[in-house]
Amino acid sequence: MYSRLLNIFRFNRVFWWIICFLLISNIVFFATFRERQKNRIDELHDLYNVKRNSPTLKKDNDQESFLQAEDDINTFKGKFPERKDFTETAAELFTIFKKHQIDIGQTVYKPEQIDFQGLFQYATTLSIKGSYPSIKALLADIQESRTLFCIEALSISSNPGESSVELRIKIATYFR
């Protein structure tokens, strides 16, 4: 059997030389490219670490936009009247109601401190009867007031056969 294998090798020398050449070239090729890839991976890893650890321009823009938003919020908050000016604000609301010839009688404002730093909310709930056009004009005047009045709840109801409507409204205003 040993002689038979030797005869196969002798008669197919070219085939075996090609196989040996391919095997050796494959080993050399693998070793060469593996080393190059290792170096490239190390370079990319170093580049990644440099980019990751360096402060980027995007962070600065985010920080700048945050600071701008914080300034805008503080400016907005500064436009709220001070708590001591509550009577003037309440008088302005009464003036709007008197303009539309609506007597709201005695109102009770409920002061609450809200979650937004240092702001106080004063809210009241009113029940008003009147014609639909006058109620609509009243709401328009409250909305167009220079003072910030927030209509937090609103319901309108009417009885069949009556020309008047009943408005139930919760109005709030804010102070610092």
C-alpha positions in Angstrom: 0.0 0.0 0.0 2.9 2.3 0.7 4.3 1.8 -2.7 0.9 2.5 -4.2 0.7 5.9 -2.6 4.2 6.7 -3.8 3.2 5.8 -7.3 0.2 8.1 -7.1 2.4 10.9 -5.9 5.0 10.3 -8.6 2.5 10.3 -11.4 0.6 13.4 -10.2 3.6 15.5 -9.2 2.2 18.7 -10.8 -1.1 18.3 -8.9 0.7 17.9 -5.6 3.0 20.8 -6.2 0.1 23.0 -7.0 -1.7 21.9 -3.8 1.5 22.6 -1.8 2.0 26.0 -3.4 -1.7 27.0 -2.7 -1.4 25.9 0.9 1.9 27.9 1.5 0.5 31.0 -0.3 -2.7 30.8 1.7 -0.7 30.7 5.0 1.5 33.7 3.9 -1.6 35.6 2.7 -3.4 35.0 6.0 -0.5 36.1 8.1 0.1 39.2 6.1 -3.5 40.5 5.9 -4.2 39.5 9.5 -1.4 41.7 10.7 -2.6 44.6 8.5 -6.2 44.2 9.8 -4.9 44.1 13.4 -3.1 47.4 12.8 -6.2 49.0 11.2 -8.5 47.9 14.0 -6.1 49.4 16.5 -6.0 52.7 14.6 -9.9 52.8 14.4 -10.1 52.0 18.1 -7.7 54.9 18.9 -9.7 57.3 16.7 -12.9 56.2 18.3 -11.5 57.0 21.8 -10.2 60.4 20.7 -13.6 61.4 19.2 -15.5 60.0 22.2 -13.4 61.8 24.8 -13.2 65.2 23.1 -15.8 67.8 23.7 -17.9 68.3 20.6 -19.4 71.4 19.1 -22.9 69.7 19.3 -22.7 69.6 23.1 -21.8 73.3 23.1 -24.8 74.1 20.9 -27.1 72.0 23.2 -25.8 73.8 26.2 -26.2 77.2 24.5 -29.8 76.4 23.5 -30.5 75.2 27.1 -29.1 78.5 28.6 -31.2 80.5 26.0 -34.3 78.6 27.0 -33.6 79.2 30.7 -33.2 82.9 30.0 -36.5 83.0 28.0 -38.3 81.2 30.9 -36.9 83.7 33.4 -37.9 86.6 31.2 -41.4 85.2 30.8 -41.6 84.6 34.6 -40.5 88.2 35.2 -43.4 89.5 33.2 -45.9 88.1 35.8 -47.2 90.8 38.2 -46.0 90.6 41.8 -48.3 89.2 44.5 -48.8 92.6 46.0 -50.5 93.7 42.7 -53.3 91.2 43.2 -55.9 93.8 43.9 -55.2 95.7 40.7 -55.5 92.5 38.6 -58.7 91.5 40.3 -60.0 95.1 39.7 -59.2 94.7 36.0 -61.2 91.5 35.8 -64.1 93.2 37.5 -63.9 96.1 35.0 -64.2 93.6 32.2 -67.3 92.1 33.8 -68.8 95.6 34.4 -68.2 96.6 30.8 -70.6 93.8 29.8 -73.0 94.8 32.6 -72.5 91.5 34.4 -72.6 91.6 38.2 -70.6 88.8 39.6 -71.1 89.8 43.2 -68.5 88.7 45.8 -65.8 86.3 44.5 -63.4 84.2 46.4 -59.9 83.7 45.0 -58.1 80.6 46.1 -54.3 81.1 46.2 -52.1 78.1 45.5 -48.3 77.8 45.1 -47.7 75.9 41.9 -44.8 73.6 41.0 -43.1 76.3 38.8 -40.5 78.0 41.0 -41.9 80.9 43.0 -45.2 81.3 41.1 -48.6 81.6 42.7 -51.9 80.9 41.1 -55.1 82.6 42.2 -58.2 81.0 40.8 -61.9 81.6 41.1 -65.1 79.9 39.8 -68.0 82.0 38.6 -71.5 81.3 37.4 -72.9 83.9 35.0 -76.2 84.3 33.1 -76.6 86.3 30.0 -77.2 86.3 26.3 -75.0 84.2 24.1 -73.5 87.2 22.2 -72.7 89.0 25.5 -71.1 85.9 27.0 -69.0 85.5 23.8 -67.9 89.1 23.9 -67.0 88.8 27.6 -64.8 85.7 26.9 -63.1 87.6 24.0 -62.3 90.6 26.3 -60.9 88.3 28.9 -58.7 86.6 26.3 -57.5 89.9 24.8 -56.7 91.4 28.2 -53.1 92.6 28.8 -53.0 90.6 32.0 -52.6 86.9 31.8 -56.0 85.3 32.7 -56.2 81.6 32.1 -59.6 80.1 31.5 -59.1 76.7 33.0 -62.7 75.3 32.9 -65.7 76.5 30.9 -69.2 75.2 30.5 -72.2 76.7 28.8 -75.7 75.5 29.3 -79.2 76.8 28.5 -82.7 75.7 29.2 -85.1 75.2 26.2 -87.3 78.2 25.7 -85.0 80.7 27.3 -82.9 83.2 25.4 -80.2 83.3 28.1 -77.4 80.9 28.7 -75.5 80.1 31.8 -71.7 80.2 31.8 -69.7 78.4 34.5 -66.1 79.5 34.3 -62.9 79.0 36.3 -60.4 81.8 35.8 -56.9 81.7 37.1 -54.1 84.3 37.1 -50.5 84.0 38.1 -48.2 86.1 40.3 -44.6 85.9 41.3 
